[in-house]
Amino acid sequence: MQLNGYDIKMDNEYLVVFTIESQRFAVMHTAVERIVRAVEVTPFPAAPDIILGVINVQGRVLPVINMRKRLHIKDREVDIDDKLIVLNTRKRTVIITADTIVGVIKGEEIICAEDIAKNADVVQGIFRANDGLTFICDIEKFLSIAEEEALERAEISIK
């Protein structure tokens, strides 16, 4: 099985699990560059609506994706207790917000999301555990093609 472009070994792949409004989500550990405490997000008016703004991470200005909006979860401001997950996609480095970091788990039984919902959007798989379900996100779909192009135009406009 492939997930986020990576081959999955059902009993050997590690996932970084986080929560948004008590729902559990995960991304492949190999895509996570770092996890940091929330800081103030600087608005980026020229960027698409899905972008909350930008932050400076060790000299790099990175876009922050509004995961609540992307996942159709009630929106709110970034809180000081939130976590920021720096992810490396194939095209760019991005940041997503999370309420909490649950930890790293070993994926043992991953169900393909397409088997459950044909239009799963950013959810590519579901991990079943004794304490509930964790939705595995496809980081390559956090930005649509149109949003990616709009973000590129916005970045060019400020250079």
CNS distance restraints for C-alpha pairs under 8 A (distance, minus, plus):
assign (resid   1 and name CA) (resid   7 and name CA) 5.83 0.50 0.50
assign (resid   1 and name CA) (resid   8 and name CA) 5.37 0.50 0.50
assign (resid   1 and name CA) (resid   9 and name CA) 7.52 0.50 0.50
assign (resid   2 and name CA) (resid   6 and name CA) 5.28 0.50 0.50
assign (resid   2 and name CA) (resid   7 and name CA) 4.41 0.50 0.50
assign (resid   2 and name CA) (resid   8 and name CA) 5.55 0.50 0.50
assign (resid   3 and name CA) (resid   7 and name CA) 6.36 0.50 0.50
assign (resid   3 and name CA) (resid   8 and name CA) 6.42 0.50 0.50
assign (resid   3 and name CA) (resid 124 and name CA) 6.94 0.50 0.50
assign (resid   3 and name CA) (resid 125 and name CA) 7.75 0.50 0.50
assign (resid   3 and name CA) (resid 138 and name CA) 7.05 0.50 0.50
assign (resid   4 and name CA) (resid  28 and name CA) 7.66 0.50 0.50
assign (resid   4 and name CA) (resid 124 and name CA) 7.96 0.50 0.50
assign (resid   4 and name CA) (resid 138 and name CA) 5.18 0.50 0.50
assign (resid   4 and name CA) (resid 139 and name CA) 6.49 0.50 0.50
assign (resid   4 and name CA) (resid 140 and name CA) 6.61 0.50 0.50
assign (resid   8 and name CA) (resid  12 and name CA) 7.72 0.50 0.50
assign (resid   8 and name CA) (resid  13 and name CA) 6.24 0.50 0.50
assign (resid   9 and name CA) (resid  13 and name CA) 5.83 0.50 0.50
assign (resid  10 and name CA) (resid 107 and name CA) 6.13 0.50 0.50
assign (resid  10 and name CA) (resid 108 and name CA) 4.94 0.50 0.50
assign (resid  10 and name CA) (resid 109 and name CA) 5.86 0.50 0.50
assign (resid  10 and name CA) (resid 110 and name CA) 6.64 0.50 0.50
assign (resid  11 and name CA) (resid 106 and name CA) 7.04 0.50 0.50
assign (resid  11 and name CA) (resid 107 and name CA) 6.01 0.50 0.50
assign (resid  11 and name CA) (resid 108 and name CA) 4.32 0.50 0.50
assign (resid  11 and name CA) (resid 109 and name CA) 7.21 0.50 0.50
assign (resid  12 and name CA) (resid 106 and name CA) 6.24 0.50 0.50
assign (resid  12 and name CA) (resid 107 and name CA) 6.51 0.50 0.50
assign (resid  12 and name CA) (resid 108 and name CA) 6.94 0.50 0.50
assign (resid  13 and name CA) (resid  28 and name CA) 7.82 0.50 0.50
assign (resid  13 and name CA) (resid 106 and name CA) 5.56 0.50 0.50
assign (resid  13 and name CA) (resid 107 and name CA) 5.32 0.50 0.50
assign (resid  13 and name CA) (resid 108 and name CA) 7.62 0.50 0.50
assign (resid  14 and name CA) (resid  28 and name CA) 6.42 0.50 0.50
assign (resid  14 and name CA) (resid  29 and name CA) 5.73 0.50 0.50
assign (resid  14 and name CA) (resid 104 and name CA) 6.44 0.50 0.50
assign (resid  14 and name CA) (resid 105 and name CA) 5.53 0.50 0.50
assign (resid  14 and name CA) (resid 106 and name CA) 4.44 0.50 0.50
assign (resid  14 and name CA) (resid 107 and name CA) 5.84 0.50 0.50
assign (resid  15 and name CA) (resid  26 and name CA) 5.84 0.50 0.50
assign (resid  15 and name CA) (resid  27 and name CA) 5.57 0.50 0.50
assign (resid  15 and name CA) (resid  28 and name CA) 4.69 0.50 0.50
assign (resid  15 and name CA) (resid  29 and name CA) 5.03 0.50 0.50
assign (resid  15 and name CA) (resid 104 and name CA) 5.50 0.50 0.50
assign (resid  15 and name CA) (resid 105 and name CA) 5.36 0.50 0.50
assign (resid  15 and name CA) (resid 106 and name CA) 6.25 0.50 0.50
assign (resid  15 and name CA) (resid 107 and name CA) 6.57 0.50 0.50
assign (resid  16 and name CA) (resid  26 and name CA) 5.26 0.50 0.50
assign (resid  16 and name CA) (resid  27 and name CA) 5.44 0.50 0.50
assign (resid  16 and name CA) (resid  28 and name CA) 6.23 0.50 0.50
assign (resid  16 and name CA) (resid  29 and name CA) 5.41 0.50 0.50
assign (resid  16 and name CA) (resid  32 and name CA) 7.89 0.50 0.50
assign (resid  16 and name CA) (resid 101 and name CA) 7.84 0.50 0.50
assign (resid  16 and name CA) (resid 102 and name CA) 7.70 0.50 0.50
assign (resid  16 and name CA) (resid 103 and name CA) 5.85 0.50 0.50
assign (resid  16 and name CA) (resid 104 and name CA) 4.54 0.50 0.50
assign (resid  16 and name CA) (resid 105 and name CA) 6.61 0.50 0.50
assign (resid  17 and name CA) (resid  24 and name CA) 6.66 0.50 0.50
assign (resid  17 and name CA) (resid  25 and name CA) 5.63 0.50 0.50
assign (resid  17 and name CA) (resid  26 and name CA) 4.24 0.50 0.50
assign (resid  17 and name CA) (resid  27 and name CA) 6.80 0.50 0.50
assign (resid  17 and name CA) (resid 101 and name CA) 6.17 0.50 0.50
assign (resid  17 and name CA) (resid 102 and name CA) 5.27 0.50 0.50
assign (resid  17 and name CA) (resid 103 and name CA) 5.42 0.50 0.50
assign (resid  17 and name CA) (resid 104 and name CA) 5.97 0.50 0.50
assign (resid  17 and name CA) (resid 105 and name CA) 7.15 0.50 0.50
assign (resid  17 and name CA) (resid 134 and name CA) 7.65 0.50 0.50
assign (resid  18 and name CA) (resid  24 and name CA) 5.75 0.50 0.50
assign (resid  18 and name CA) (resid  25 and name CA) 5.41 0.50 0.50
assign (resid  18 and name CA) (resid  26 and name CA) 6.04 0.50 0.50
assign (resid  18 and name CA) (resid  98 and name CA) 6.14 0.50 0.50
assign (resid  18 and name CA) (resid  99 and name CA) 7.26 0.50 0.50
assign (resid  18 and name CA) (resid 100 and name CA) 5.59 0.50 0.50
assign (resid  18 and name CA) (resid 101 and name CA) 4.30 0.50 0.50
assign (resid  18 and name CA) (resid 102 and name CA) 5.14 0.50 0.50
assign (resid  18 and name CA) (resid 103 and name CA) 7.12 0.50 0.50
assign (resid  19 and name CA) (resid  23 and name CA) 5.30 0.50 0.50
assign (resid  19 and name CA) (resid  24 and name CA) 4.56 0.50 0.50
assign (resid  19 and name CA) (resid  25 and name CA) 5.98 0.50 0.50
assign (resid  19 and name CA) (resid  98 and name CA) 5.86 0.50 0.50
assign (resid  19 and name CA) (resid  99 and name CA) 5.53 0.50 0.50
assign (resid  19 and name CA) (resid 100 and name CA) 5.32 0.50 0.50
assign (resid  19 and name CA) (resid 101 and name CA) 6.46 0.50 0.50
assign (resid  19 and name CA) (resid 102 and name CA) 7.04 0.50 0.50
assign (resid  20 and name CA) (resid  24 and name CA) 6.73 0.50 0.50
assign (resid  20 and name CA) (resid  25 and name CA) 7.65 0.50 0.50
assign (resid  20 and name CA) (resid  68 and name CA) 7.37 0.50 0.50
assign (resid  20 and name CA) (resid  73 and name CA) 7.99 0.50 0.50
assign (resid  20 and name CA) (resid  98 and name CA) 5.58 0.50 0.50
assign (resid  20 and name CA) (resid  99 and name CA) 5.16 0.50 0.50
assign (resid  20 and name CA) (resid 100 and name CA) 7.28 0.50 0.50
assign (resid  21 and name CA) (resid  73 and name CA) 7.64 0.50 0.50
assign (resid  21 and name CA) (resid  99 and name CA) 7.01 0.50 0.50
assign (resid  23 and name CA) (resid 134 and name CA) 7.67 0.50 0.50
assign (resid  24 and name CA) (resid 133 and name CA) 7.06 0.50 0.50
assign (resid  24 and name CA) (resid 134 and name CA) 4.86 0.50 0.50
assign (resid  24 and name CA) (resid 135 and name CA) 6.30 0.50 0.50
assign (resid  25 and name CA) (resid 134 and name CA) 5.16 0.50 0.50
assign (resid  25 and name CA) (resid 135 and name CA) 4.57 0.50 0.50
assign (resid  25 and name CA) (resid 136 and name CA) 5.65 0.50 0.50
assign (resid  25 and name CA) (resid 137 and name CA) 6.75 0.50 0.50
assign (resid  26 and name CA) (resid 134 and name CA) 6.59 0.50 0.50
assign (resid  26 and name CA) (resid 135 and name CA) 6.08 0.50 0.50
assign (resid  26 and name CA) (resid 136 and name CA) 4.64 0.50 0.50
assign (resid  26 and name CA) (resid 137 and name CA) 5.95 0.50 0.50
assign (resid  27 and name CA) (resid  31 and name CA) 7.25 0.50 0.50
assign (resid  27 and name CA) (resid  32 and name CA) 7.68 0.50 0.50
assign (resid  27 and name CA) (resid 136 and name CA) 5.82 0.50 0.50
assign (resid  27 and name CA) (resid 137 and name CA) 5.53 0.50 0.50
assign (resid  27 and name CA) (resid 138 and name CA) 7.22 0.50 0.50
assign (resid  27 and name CA) (resid 139 and name CA) 7.16 0.50 0.50
assign (resid  28 and name CA) (resid  32 and name CA) 7.14 0.50 0.50
assign (resid  29 and name CA) (resid 104 and name CA) 7.72 0.50 0.50
assign (resid  31 and name CA) (resid  87 and name CA) 5.44 0.50 0.50
assign (resid  31 and name CA) (resid  88 and name CA) 5.25 0.50 0.50
assign (resid  31 and name CA) (resid  89 and name CA) 6.86 0.50 0.50
assign (resid  32 and name CA) (resid  85 and name CA) 6.95 0.50 0.50
assign (resid  32 and name CA) (resid  86 and name CA) 5.99 0.50 0.50
assign (resid  32 and name CA) (resid  87 and name CA) 4.69 0.50 0.50
assign (resid  32 and name CA) (resid  88 and name CA) 6.49 0.50 0.50
assign (resid  33 and name CA) (resid  85 and name CA) 7.73 0.50 0.50
assign (resid  33 and name CA) (resid  86 and name CA) 5.42 0.50 0.50
assign (resid  33 and name CA) (resid  87 and name CA) 5.56 0.50 0.50
assign (resid  33 and name CA) (resid  88 and name CA) 6.61 0.50 0.50
assign (resid  34 and name CA) (resid  85 and name CA) 6.16 0.50 0.50
assign (resid  34 and name CA) (resid  86 and name CA) 5.32 0.50 0.50
assign (resid  34 and name CA) (resid  87 and name CA) 7.45 0.50 0.50
assign (resid  35 and name CA) (resid  83 and name CA) 6.75 0.50 0.50
assign (resid  35 and name CA) (resid  84 and name CA) 5.65 0.50 0.50
assign (resid  35 and name CA) (resid  85 and name CA) 4.55 0.50 0.50
assign (resid  35 and name CA) (resid  86 and name CA) 6.07 0.50 0.50
assign (resid  36 and name CA) (resid  83 and name CA) 5.82 0.50 0.50
assign (resid  36 and name CA) (resid  84 and name CA) 5.21 0.50 0.50
assign (resid  36 and name CA) (resid  85 and name CA) 6.55 0.50 0.50
assign (resid  36 and name CA) (resid  86 and name CA) 7.90 0.50 0.50
assign (resid  37 and name CA) (resid  80 and name CA) 7.48 0.50 0.50
assign (resid  37 and name CA) (resid  81 and name CA) 7.10 0.50 0.50
assign (resid  37 and name CA) (resid  82 and name CA) 6.49 0.50 0.50
assign (resid  37 and name CA) (resid  83 and name CA) 4.80 0.50 0.50
assign (resid  37 and name CA) (resid  84 and name CA) 5.99 0.50 0.50
assign (resid  38 and name CA) (resid  78 and name CA) 7.34 0.50 0.50
assign (resid  38 and name CA) (resid  79 and name CA) 7.00 0.50 0.50
assign (resid  38 and name CA) (resid  80 and name CA) 5.48 0.50 0.50
assign (resid  38 and name CA) (resid  81 and name CA) 6.59 0.50 0.50
assign (resid  38 and name CA) (resid  82 and name CA) 5.33 0.50 0.50
assign (resid  38 and name CA) (resid  83 and name CA) 5.12 0.50 0.50
assign (resid  38 and name CA) (resid  84 and name CA) 5.65 0.50 0.50
assign (resid  39 and name CA) (resid  55 and name CA) 7.76 0.50 0.50
assign (resid  39 and name CA) (resid  80 and name CA) 6.79 0.50 0.50
assign (resid  40 and name CA) (resid  55 and name CA) 7.43 0.50 0.50
assign (resid  40 and name CA) (resid  78 and name CA) 7.93 0.50 0.50
assign (resid  41 and name CA) (resid  52 and name CA) 7.15 0.50 0.50
assign (resid  41 and name CA) (resid  53 and name CA) 5.61 0.50 0.50
assign (resid  41 and name CA) (resid  54 and name CA) 5.64 0.50 0.50
assign (resid  41 and name CA) (resid  55 and name CA) 5.55 0.50 0.50
assign (resid  41 and name CA) (resid  64 and name CA) 7.69 0.50 0.50
assign (resid  42 and name CA) (resid  53 and name CA) 5.18 0.50 0.50
assign (resid  42 and name CA) (resid  54 and name CA) 5.23 0.50 0.50
assign (resid  42 and name CA) (resid  55 and name CA) 6.20 0.50 0.50
assign (resid  43 and name CA) (resid  52 and name CA) 6.53 0.50 0.50
assign (resid  43 and name CA) (resid  53 and name CA) 4.21 0.50 0.50
assign (resid  43 and name CA) (resid  54 and name CA) 6.47 0.50 0.50
assign (resid  44 and name CA) (resid  51 and name CA) 7.74 0.50 0.50
assign (resid  44 and name CA) (resid  52 and name CA) 7.43 0.50 0.50
assign (resid  44 and name CA) (resid  53 and name CA) 4.72 0.50 0.50
assign (resid  44 and name CA) (resid  54 and name CA) 6.45 0.50 0.50
assign (resid  45 and name CA) (resid  53 and name CA) 7.82 0.50 0.50
assign (resid  46 and name CA) (resid 151 and name CA) 7.77 0.50 0.50
assign (resid  46 and name CA) (resid 154 and name CA) 5.11 0.50 0.50
assign (resid  47 and name CA) (resid  51 and name CA) 6.29 0.50 0.50
assign (resid  47 and name CA) (resid  53 and name CA) 7.72 0.50 0.50
assign (resid  47 and name CA) (resid 150 and name CA) 6.42 0.50 0.50
assign (resid  47 and name CA) (resid 151 and name CA) 5.19 0.50 0.50
assign (resid  47 and name CA) (resid 154 and name CA) 5.45 0.50 0.50
assign (resid  47 and name CA) (resid 155 and name CA) 7.94 0.50 0.50
assign (resid  48 and name CA) (resid 147 and name CA) 5.89 0.50 0.50
assign (resid  48 and name CA) (resid 150 and name CA) 6.04 0.50 0.50
assign (resid  48 and name CA) (resid 151 and name CA) 6.25 0.50 0.50
assign (resid  50 and name CA) (resid  65 and name CA) 5.94 0.50 0.50
assign (resid  50 and name CA) (resid  66 and name CA) 5.44 0.50 0.50
assign (resid  50 and name CA) (resid  69 and name CA) 6.80 0.50 0.50
assign (resid  50 and name CA) (resid  70 and name CA) 7.04 0.50 0.50
assign (resid  50 and name CA) (resid 143 and name CA) 7.91 0.50 0.50
assign (resid  50 and name CA) (resid 147 and name CA) 7.67 0.50 0.50
assign (resid  51 and name CA) (resid  63 and name CA) 6.50 0.50 0.50
assign (resid  51 and name CA) (resid  64 and name CA) 5.65 0.50 0.50
assign (resid  51 and name CA) (resid  65 and name CA) 4.65 0.50 0.50
assign (resid  51 and name CA) (resid  66 and name CA) 5.71 0.50 0.50
assign (resid  52 and name CA) (resid  63 and name CA) 7.56 0.50 0.50
assign (resid  52 and name CA) (resid  64 and name CA) 5.49 0.50 0.50
assign (resid  52 and name CA) (resid  65 and name CA) 5.84 0.50 0.50
assign (resid  52 and name CA) (resid  66 and name CA) 5.51 0.50 0.50
assign (resid  53 and name CA) (resid  63 and name CA) 5.88 0.50 0.50
assign (resid  53 and name CA) (resid  64 and name CA) 5.54 0.50 0.50
assign (resid  53 and name CA) (resid  65 and name CA) 7.72 0.50 0.50
assign (resid  54 and name CA) (resid  61 and name CA) 6.24 0.50 0.50
assign (resid  54 and name CA) (resid  62 and name CA) 5.31 0.50 0.50
assign (resid  54 and name CA) (resid  63 and name CA) 4.43 0.50 0.50
assign (resid  54 and name CA) (resid  64 and name CA) 5.50 0.50 0.50
assign (resid  55 and name CA) (resid  61 and name CA) 5.53 0.50 0.50
assign (resid  55 and name CA) (resid  62 and name CA) 5.57 0.50 0.50
assign (resid  55 and name CA) (resid  63 and name CA) 6.75 0.50 0.50
assign (resid  55 and name CA) (resid  64 and name CA) 7.23 0.50 0.50
assign (resid  56 and name CA) (resid  60 and name CA) 5.36 0.50 0.50
assign (resid  56 and name CA) (resid  61 and name CA) 4.47 0.50 0.50
assign (resid  56 and name CA) (resid  62 and name CA) 6.33 0.50 0.50
assign (resid  57 and name CA) (resid  61 and name CA) 6.37 0.50 0.50
assign (resid  57 and name CA) (resid  62 and name CA) 7.06 0.50 0.50
assign (resid  62 and name CA) (resid  93 and name CA) 6.81 0.50 0.50
assign (resid  62 and name CA) (resid  94 and name CA) 5.86 0.50 0.50
assign (resid  62 and name CA) (resid  95 and name CA) 6.80 0.50 0.50
assign (resid  63 and name CA) (resid  93 and name CA) 7.99 0.50 0.50
assign (resid  63 and name CA) (resid  94 and name CA) 5.48 0.50 0.50
assign (resid  63 and name CA) (resid  95 and name CA) 6.12 0.50 0.50
assign (resid  64 and name CA) (resid  94 and name CA) 6.21 0.50 0.50
assign (resid  64 and name CA) (resid  95 and name CA) 4.62 0.50 0.50
assign (resid  64 and name CA) (resid  96 and name CA) 5.68 0.50 0.50
assign (resid  64 and name CA) (resid  97 and name CA) 7.44 0.50 0.50
assign (resid  65 and name CA) (resid  94 and name CA) 7.14 0.50 0.50
assign (resid  65 and name CA) (resid  95 and name CA) 6.07 0.50 0.50
assign (resid  65 and name CA) (resid  96 and name CA) 5.17 0.50 0.50
assign (resid  65 and name CA) (resid  97 and name CA) 7.24 0.50 0.50
assign (resid  65 and name CA) (resid 142 and name CA) 7.61 0.50 0.50
assign (resid  66 and name CA) (resid  70 and name CA) 6.31 0.50 0.50
assign (resid  66 and name CA) (resid  96 and name CA) 6.78 0.50 0.50
assign (resid  66 and name CA) (resid  97 and name CA) 6.99 0.50 0.50
assign (resid  67 and name CA) (resid  71 and name CA) 5.84 0.50 0.50
assign (resid  67 and name CA) (resid  96 and name CA) 6.22 0.50 0.50
assign (resid  67 and name CA) (resid  97 and name CA) 6.34 0.50 0.50
assign (resid  67 and name CA) (resid  98 and name CA) 7.93 0.50 0.50
assign (resid  68 and name CA) (resid  72 and name CA) 5.85 0.50 0.50
assign (resid  68 and name CA) (resid  73 and name CA) 4.71 0.50 0.50
assign (resid  68 and name CA) (resid  74 and name CA) 6.36 0.50 0.50
assign (resid  68 and name CA) (resid  75 and name CA) 5.58 0.50 0.50
assign (resid  68 and name CA) (resid  76 and name CA) 7.99 0.50 0.50
assign (resid  69 and name CA) (resid  73 and name CA) 6.10 0.50 0.50
assign (resid  69 and name CA) (resid  74 and name CA) 7.49 0.50 0.50
assign (resid  69 and name CA) (resid  75 and name CA) 6.45 0.50 0.50
assign (resid  70 and name CA) (resid 142 and name CA) 7.14 0.50 0.50
assign (resid  71 and name CA) (resid 122 and name CA) 7.69 0.50 0.50
assign (resid  78 and name CA) (resid  82 and name CA) 6.60 0.50 0.50
assign (resid  78 and name CA) (resid  97 and name CA) 7.62 0.50 0.50
assign (resid  81 and name CA) (resid  99 and name CA) 7.26 0.50 0.50
assign (resid  82 and name CA) (resid  97 and name CA) 6.85 0.50 0.50
assign (resid  82 and name CA) (resid  98 and name CA) 5.78 0.50 0.50
assign (resid  82 and name CA) (resid  99 and name CA) 4.68 0.50 0.50
assign (resid  82 and name CA) (resid 100 and name CA) 6.27 0.50 0.50
assign (resid  83 and name CA) (resid  97 and name CA) 5.87 0.50 0.50
assign (resid  83 and name CA) (resid  98 and name CA) 5.18 0.50 0.50
assign (resid  83 and name CA) (resid  99 and name CA) 6.17 0.50 0.50
assign (resid  83 and name CA) (resid 100 and name CA) 6.24 0.50 0.50
assign (resid  83 and name CA) (resid 101 and name CA) 7.17 0.50 0.50
assign (resid  84 and name CA) (resid  95 and name CA) 6.22 0.50 0.50
assign (resid  84 and name CA) (resid  96 and name CA) 5.72 0.50 0.50
assign (resid  84 and name CA) (resid  97 and name CA) 4.76 0.50 0.50
assign (resid  84 and name CA) (resid  98 and name CA) 6.29 0.50 0.50
assign (resid  85 and name CA) (resid  95 and name CA) 5.41 0.50 0.50
assign (resid  85 and name CA) (resid  96 and name CA) 5.27 0.50 0.50
assign (resid  85 and name CA) (resid  97 and name CA) 6.30 0.50 0.50
assign (resid  85 and name CA) (resid  98 and name CA) 7.39 0.50 0.50
assign (resid  86 and name CA) (resid  93 and name CA) 6.97 0.50 0.50
assign (resid  86 and name CA) (resid  94 and name CA) 5.86 0.50 0.50
assign (resid  86 and name CA) (resid  95 and name CA) 4.50 0.50 0.50
assign (resid  86 and name CA) (resid  96 and name CA) 6.71 0.50 0.50
assign (resid  87 and name CA) (resid  93 and name CA) 5.60 0.50 0.50
assign (resid  87 and name CA) (resid  94 and name CA) 5.38 0.50 0.50
assign (resid  87 and name CA) (resid  95 and name CA) 5.97 0.50 0.50
assign (resid  87 and name CA) (resid  96 and name CA) 7.65 0.50 0.50
assign (resid  87 and name CA) (resid 139 and name CA) 7.98 0.50 0.50
assign (resid  88 and name CA) (resid  92 and name CA) 6.15 0.50 0.50
assign (resid  88 and name CA) (resid  93 and name CA) 4.46 0.50 0.50
assign (resid  88 and name CA) (resid  94 and name CA) 6.53 0.50 0.50
assign (resid  89 and name CA) (resid  93 and name CA) 5.91 0.50 0.50
assign (resid  89 and name CA) (resid  94 and name CA) 7.40 0.50 0.50
assign (resid  89 and name CA) (resid 139 and name CA) 6.42 0.50 0.50
assign (resid  89 and name CA) (resid 140 and name CA) 5.98 0.50 0.50
assign (resid  90 and name CA) (resid 140 and name CA) 7.12 0.50 0.50
assign (resid 107 and name CA) (resid 127 and name CA) 6.69 0.50 0.50
assign (resid 108 and name CA) (resid 127 and name CA) 7.64 0.50 0.50
assign (resid 109 and name CA) (resid 127 and name CA) 6.03 0.50 0.50
assign (resid 109 and name CA) (resid 128 and name CA) 6.38 0.50 0.50
assign (resid 110 and name CA) (resid 125 and name CA) 6.18 0.50 0.50
assign (resid 110 and name CA) (resid 126 and name CA) 5.52 0.50 0.50
assign (resid 110 and name CA) (resid 127 and name CA) 4.69 0.50 0.50
assign (resid 110 and name CA) (resid 128 and name CA) 6.90 0.50 0.50
assign (resid 111 and name CA) (resid 115 and name CA) 7.48 0.50 0.50
assign (resid 111 and name CA) (resid 125 and name CA) 5.40 0.50 0.50
assign (resid 111 and name CA) (resid 126 and name CA) 5.04 0.50 0.50
assign (resid 111 and name CA) (resid 127 and name CA) 6.37 0.50 0.50
assign (resid 111 and name CA) (resid 128 and name CA) 7.94 0.50 0.50
assign (resid 112 and name CA) (resid 116 and name CA) 7.47 0.50 0.50
assign (resid 112 and name CA) (resid 124 and name CA) 6.27 0.50 0.50
assign (resid 112 and name CA) (resid 125 and name CA) 4.46 0.50 0.50
assign (resid 112 and name CA) (resid 126 and name CA) 6.48 0.50 0.50
assign (resid 113 and name CA) (resid 117 and name CA) 5.99 0.50 0.50
assign (resid 113 and name CA) (resid 118 and name CA) 7.59 0.50 0.50
assign (resid 113 and name CA) (resid 120 and name CA) 6.26 0.50 0.50
assign (resid 113 and name CA) (resid 123 and name CA) 6.52 0.50 0.50
assign (resid 113 and name CA) (resid 124 and name CA) 5.09 0.50 0.50
assign (resid 113 and name CA) (resid 125 and name CA) 4.44 0.50 0.50
assign (resid 113 and name CA) (resid 126 and name CA) 6.20 0.50 0.50
assign (resid 114 and name CA) (resid 118 and name CA) 4.89 0.50 0.50
assign (resid 114 and name CA) (resid 119 and name CA) 7.22 0.50 0.50
assign (resid 114 and name CA) (resid 120 and name CA) 6.50 0.50 0.50
assign (resid 114 and name CA) (resid 124 and name CA) 7.24 0.50 0.50
assign (resid 114 and name CA) (resid 125 and name CA) 7.79 0.50 0.50
assign (resid 120 and name CA) (resid 124 and name CA) 6.74 0.50 0.50
assign (resid 121 and name CA) (resid 141 and name CA) 7.33 0.50 0.50
assign (resid 122 and name CA) (resid 137 and name CA) 5.44 0.50 0.50
assign (resid 122 and name CA) (resid 138 and name CA) 5.23 0.50 0.50
assign (resid 122 and name CA) (resid 139 and name CA) 7.24 0.50 0.50
assign (resid 122 and name CA) (resid 141 and name CA) 5.45 0.50 0.50
assign (resid 122 and name CA) (resid 142 and name CA) 6.37 0.50 0.50
assign (resid 123 and name CA) (resid 135 and name CA) 6.14 0.50 0.50
assign (resid 123 and name CA) (resid 136 and name CA) 5.63 0.50 0.50
assign (resid 123 and name CA) (resid 137 and name CA) 4.49 0.50 0.50
assign (resid 123 and name CA) (resid 138 and name CA) 5.94 0.50 0.50
assign (resid 124 and name CA) (resid 135 and name CA) 7.62 0.50 0.50
assign (resid 124 and name CA) (resid 136 and name CA) 5.77 0.50 0.50
assign (resid 124 and name CA) (resid 137 and name CA) 5.58 0.50 0.50
assign (resid 124 and name CA) (resid 138 and name CA) 5.53 0.50 0.50
assign (resid 125 and name CA) (resid 135 and name CA) 6.08 0.50 0.50
assign (resid 125 and name CA) (resid 136 and name CA) 4.90 0.50 0.50
assign (resid 125 and name CA) (resid 137 and name CA) 7.07 0.50 0.50
assign (resid 126 and name CA) (resid 133 and name CA) 6.58 0.50 0.50
assign (resid 126 and name CA) (resid 134 and name CA) 5.67 0.50 0.50
assign (resid 126 and name CA) (resid 135 and name CA) 4.64 0.50 0.50
assign (resid 126 and name CA) (resid 136 and name CA) 5.57 0.50 0.50
assign (resid 127 and name CA) (resid 133 and name CA) 5.75 0.50 0.50
assign (resid 127 and name CA) (resid 134 and name CA) 5.06 0.50 0.50
assign (resid 127 and name CA) (resid 135 and name CA) 6.39 0.50 0.50
assign (resid 127 and name CA) (resid 136 and name CA) 7.00 0.50 0.50
assign (resid 128 and name CA) (resid 132 and name CA) 6.28 0.50 0.50
assign (resid 128 and name CA) (resid 133 and name CA) 4.91 0.50 0.50
assign (resid 128 and name CA) (resid 134 and name CA) 6.60 0.50 0.50
assign (resid 129 and name CA) (resid 133 and name CA) 6.14 0.50 0.50
assign (resid 129 and name CA) (resid 134 and name CA) 7.78 0.50 0.50
assign (resid 138 and name CA) (resid 142 and name CA) 7.15 0.50 0.50
assign (resid 143 and name CA) (resid 147 and name CA) 5.64 0.50 0.50
assign (resid 143 and name CA) (resid 148 and name CA) 5.78 0.50 0.50
assign (resid 144 and name CA) (resid 148 and name CA) 6.03 0.50 0.50
assign (resid 145 and name CA) (resid 149 and name CA) 6.19 0.50 0.50
assign (resid 146 and name CA) (resid 150 and name CA) 6.13 0.50 0.50
assign (resid 147 and name CA) (resid 151 and name CA) 6.02 0.50 0.50
assign (resid 148 and name CA) (resid 152 and name CA) 6.22 0.50 0.50
assign (resid 149 and name CA) (resid 153 and name CA) 6.25 0.50 0.50
assign (resid 150 and name CA) (resid 154 and name CA) 6.15 0.50 0.50
assign (resid 151 and name CA) (resid 155 and name CA) 6.14 0.50 0.50
assign (resid 152 and name CA) (resid 156 and name CA) 6.21 0.50 0.50
assign (resid 153 and name CA) (resid 157 and name CA) 6.14 0.50 0.50
assign (resid 154 and name CA) (resid 158 and name CA) 6.72 0.50 0.50
assign (resid 155 and name CA) (resid 159 and name CA) 6.72 0.50 0.50
